[in-house]
Amino acid sequence: MAKAKRMTFTKKDKAPSAIFLYIFLIPMFASTIVSLVAGSYALMVLKLIAFAMLYGSINLINRGLLEEYNYNKAKITKAPKYKFKTLGAIGLGVTALFLAIMIDHLNIINSIALPILATAGTIMYYGKDPSVDKLPNESGVNYDKLLAELSEAEDKIKAIENTKDSIEDLELKDAINKATIRAKDILKTIEEDPKDIRVARKFMVVYLDGIKDVVDKYNSIEGHNLDDSYRVRLIELLNDASSRFNKELDRLKSNDVFDLDVQIDSLKQQLKN
């Protein structure tokens, strides 16, 4: 227990998981089968309850680890609303207490040490849940609204990427991929300097919705003898959008938002046609 170290994450880390805890489910499941075969149905039910409690506790810890991973990656975010890792650790302790009393028939005094160790050890190893909001001290910015809009934008990018996977045209797929990369770059820039929320909102409504409409439109007619001129026009539009926003990204970083506003309005007209 003294050698337990709190887990830390780097940019190269993938979302961590409490996968090794699932190992404890194996002997519990085997013991449940033994009770079933032996005809000890009451004991089998108790073991099933304990199995479900342990499984649920591990899933809570995994949920907490994922939320902490996303929290650590984000530049602007709020601390997770629910303390899933802590709840999972408590769940492990309650499961240990349940096993000691209901299955091993120990009294509470003799049973209390293991649950405490299980809960404390889990918290020591996986760490506490994040509790501090990561919000810059910028006046005049509604961060609840900004976070909601950034989250919406990320969902739109994921939707575009998912739709892209069903397109067989490699050239068009590459154009869409370039566009979504630019979109992610702009989101990162907005996170670094959230004052220009008006531009952020306009970008998400026009740029992302426009690209999604283009991709959806292509998918709707792809199997119906798509005219090559229309395909070329779609690719040119996506490449133009990517190139334009790639140039304007520097202006956004320098807070020169007027030109970016003009470019968004221009793109809006293109996407309408």
FENPEGI-V785948 format. One line per field, one symbol per residue. ss: DSSP state (~ for helix, > for strand, _ for the rest). phi: phi as a letter, one per 40 degrees, with the letter a starting at -180 (. if undefined). burial: I if it has 24 or more other C-alpha atoms within 12 Angstrom, else O. Layout:
ss=???
phi=???
burial=???
//
This chain:
ss=__________________~~~~~~~~~~~~~~~~~~~___~~~~~~~~~~~~~~~~~~~~~~~~~~~~~~~~~___>______~~~~~~~~~~~~~~~~~~~~____~~~~~~~~~~~~~~~~~~~_______>________~~~~~~~~~~~~~~~~~~~~~~_____~~~~~~~~~~~~~~~~~~~~~~~____~~~~~~~~~~~~~~~~~~~~~~~~~______~~~~~~~~~~~~~~~~~~~~~~~~~~___~~~~~~~~~~~~~~~~_
phi=.cccbccbbbccccdcacccccdcccccccccccccccgccccccccccccccccccccccccccccccccccccbabcdcbccccccccccccccccccccbcfcccdcccccdcccccccccccgccdbbcbbccbcgbccccccccccccccccccccccdccccccccccccccccccccccccccccbcccccccccdcccccccccccccccccbdcbfcccccccccccccccccccccccccccccgcccccdccccccdccccc
burial=OOOOOOOOOOOOOOIOIIOOIOOOIOOIIOIIOOOOOOOOOOIIOIIIIIIIIIIIIIIIIIIIIIIIIIIIOIOIIIIIOOIIIIIIIIIIIIIIIIIIOOIOOOOOOOIOOIIOOIIIIIIOIIIIIIOOOOIOOOOOOOIOOIIOIIIOIIOIIOOIIOIIOOIOOOOIIOIIIIIIIIIIIIIIIIIIIIIIIOIIIIIIIIIIIIIIIIIIIIIOOOOOOOOOOOIOOIIIIIIIIIOIIIOIIOOIIOOOIOOIIOIIOOIIOOIOO
//
